[in-house]
Amino acid sequence: MPRAAFPATARLRQSAEFRAVFANGRKFVSPGFVVIAAEGSAGQARLGLALAKRRIARAVERNRVKRVLRESFRLHRADLAPIDVVVLARSLTSTMSNAALFDQLEALWPQLDRVATSPATRSPSDSR
């Protein structure tokens, strides 16, 4: 079984990378998260977190949610297409248990494969 690591190369770090995902990405919504995903240029799935203090007021809760997100992504990264993913928190996120957050993410990760094969990301020469 391959090792499920989360190296620095699997993270979105520059503001330009976040802007590209916001500008070109598709949105997926669950009760706890808004996930925006766009085709990536790095050849592997990468994760960016944007958890606003307005949505999750306490730092302890923000850090807990970030840990859950990183762990879930780390476990599913090998199965994902080469996409860039930005996760935003919703207002209910801080009140949810870790198990509920993991369950929502389990349902979201397979949906993201549609980003790599969606018609919106094809070039005009690929039209049918």
Contacts in CASP RR format, 6 or more apart in sequence:
PFRMAT RR
TARGET T0000
AUTHOR 0000-0000-0000
METHOD contacts of the structure
MODEL  1
MPRAAFPATARLRQSAEFRAVFANGRKFVSPGFVVIAAEGSAGQARLGLA
LAKRRIARAVERNRVKRVLRESFRLHRADLAPIDVVVLARSLTSTMSNAA
LFDQLEALWPQLDRVATSPATRSPSDSR
2 78 0 8 1.000
4 74 0 8 1.000
4 75 0 8 1.000
4 77 0 8 1.000
4 78 0 8 1.000
5 74 0 8 1.000
6 70 0 8 1.000
6 73 0 8 1.000
6 74 0 8 1.000
6 77 0 8 1.000
9 42 0 8 1.000
9 44 0 8 1.000
9 46 0 8 1.000
10 44 0 8 1.000
10 45 0 8 1.000
10 46 0 8 1.000
10 47 0 8 1.000
10 73 0 8 1.000
10 74 0 8 1.000
10 77 0 8 1.000
11 46 0 8 1.000
11 47 0 8 1.000
11 48 0 8 1.000
12 18 0 8 1.000
12 21 0 8 1.000
12 46 0 8 1.000
12 47 0 8 1.000
12 48 0 8 1.000
12 84 0 8 1.000
12 85 0 8 1.000
12 86 0 8 1.000
17 46 0 8 1.000
17 84 0 8 1.000
18 48 0 8 1.000
18 50 0 8 1.000
18 86 0 8 1.000
20 38 0 8 1.000
20 84 0 8 1.000
21 36 0 8 1.000
21 37 0 8 1.000
21 38 0 8 1.000
21 48 0 8 1.000
21 84 0 8 1.000
21 85 0 8 1.000
21 86 0 8 1.000
22 36 0 8 1.000
22 86 0 8 1.000
24 38 0 8 1.000
24 39 0 8 1.000
24 121 0 8 1.000
25 36 0 8 1.000
25 37 0 8 1.000
25 38 0 8 1.000
25 115 0 8 1.000
26 36 0 8 1.000
26 37 0 8 1.000
26 38 0 8 1.000
26 114 0 8 1.000
26 115 0 8 1.000
26 118 0 8 1.000
26 120 0 8 1.000
27 34 0 8 1.000
27 35 0 8 1.000
27 36 0 8 1.000
28 34 0 8 1.000
28 35 0 8 1.000
28 36 0 8 1.000
28 37 0 8 1.000
28 108 0 8 1.000
28 111 0 8 1.000
28 112 0 8 1.000
29 35 0 8 1.000
30 104 0 8 1.000
30 107 0 8 1.000
30 108 0 8 1.000
31 90 0 8 1.000
31 92 0 8 1.000
31 96 0 8 1.000
31 104 0 8 1.000
32 89 0 8 1.000
32 90 0 8 1.000
32 92 0 8 1.000
32 93 0 8 1.000
32 96 0 8 1.000
32 101 0 8 1.000
32 104 0 8 1.000
33 87 0 8 1.000
33 88 0 8 1.000
33 89 0 8 1.000
33 90 0 8 1.000
33 93 0 8 1.000
33 101 0 8 1.000
33 104 0 8 1.000
33 105 0 8 1.000
33 108 0 8 1.000
34 87 0 8 1.000
34 88 0 8 1.000
34 89 0 8 1.000
34 90 0 8 1.000
35 85 0 8 1.000
35 86 0 8 1.000
35 87 0 8 1.000
35 88 0 8 1.000
35 108 0 8 1.000
35 112 0 8 1.000
36 85 0 8 1.000
36 86 0 8 1.000
36 87 0 8 1.000
36 88 0 8 1.000
37 83 0 8 1.000
37 84 0 8 1.000
37 85 0 8 1.000
37 86 0 8 1.000
37 112 0 8 1.000
37 115 0 8 1.000
38 83 0 8 1.000
38 84 0 8 1.000
38 115 0 8 1.000
38 121 0 8 1.000
39 82 0 8 1.000
39 83 0 8 1.000
39 84 0 8 1.000
39 115 0 8 1.000
39 116 0 8 1.000
39 121 0 8 1.000
40 46 0 8 1.000
40 82 0 8 1.000
40 83 0 8 1.000
40 84 0 8 1.000
42 82 0 8 1.000
42 84 0 8 1.000
43 82 0 8 1.000
44 77 0 8 1.000
44 82 0 8 1.000
45 73 0 8 1.000
45 77 0 8 1.000
45 80 0 8 1.000
45 81 0 8 1.000
45 82 0 8 1.000
45 83 0 8 1.000
45 84 0 8 1.000
45 85 0 8 1.000
46 83 0 8 1.000
46 84 0 8 1.000
46 85 0 8 1.000
47 69 0 8 1.000
47 70 0 8 1.000
47 73 0 8 1.000
47 77 0 8 1.000
47 85 0 8 1.000
47 86 0 8 1.000
47 87 0 8 1.000
48 84 0 8 1.000
48 85 0 8 1.000
48 86 0 8 1.000
48 87 0 8 1.000
49 66 0 8 1.000
49 69 0 8 1.000
49 70 0 8 1.000
49 86 0 8 1.000
49 87 0 8 1.000
50 86 0 8 1.000
50 87 0 8 1.000
50 88 0 8 1.000
50 89 0 8 1.000
51 62 0 8 1.000
51 65 0 8 1.000
51 66 0 8 1.000
51 87 0 8 1.000
51 88 0 8 1.000
51 89 0 8 1.000
51 93 0 8 1.000
52 88 0 8 1.000
52 89 0 8 1.000
53 62 0 8 1.000
55 88 0 8 1.000
55 89 0 8 1.000
55 90 0 8 1.000
55 91 0 8 1.000
55 93 0 8 1.000
55 94 0 8 1.000
56 62 0 8 1.000
56 65 0 8 1.000
56 89 0 8 1.000
56 93 0 8 1.000
56 94 0 8 1.000
57 94 0 8 1.000
58 94 0 8 1.000
61 94 0 8 1.000
62 89 0 8 1.000
62 94 0 8 1.000
64 98 0 8 1.000
65 89 0 8 1.000
65 93 0 8 1.000
65 94 0 8 1.000
65 101 0 8 1.000
68 98 0 8 1.000
68 101 0 8 1.000
68 102 0 8 1.000
68 105 0 8 1.000
69 87 0 8 1.000
69 101 0 8 1.000
69 105 0 8 1.000
72 101 0 8 1.000
72 102 0 8 1.000
72 105 0 8 1.000
72 106 0 8 1.000
72 109 0 8 1.000
73 85 0 8 1.000
73 105 0 8 1.000
73 109 0 8 1.000
76 105 0 8 1.000
76 109 0 8 1.000
79 109 0 8 1.000
80 109 0 8 1.000
80 112 0 8 1.000
80 113 0 8 1.000
81 112 0 8 1.000
81 113 0 8 1.000
81 115 0 8 1.000
81 116 0 8 1.000
81 117 0 8 1.000
82 116 0 8 1.000
83 112 0 8 1.000
83 115 0 8 1.000
83 116 0 8 1.000
85 112 0 8 1.000
93 101 0 8 1.000
96 104 0 8 1.000
115 121 0 8 1.000
END
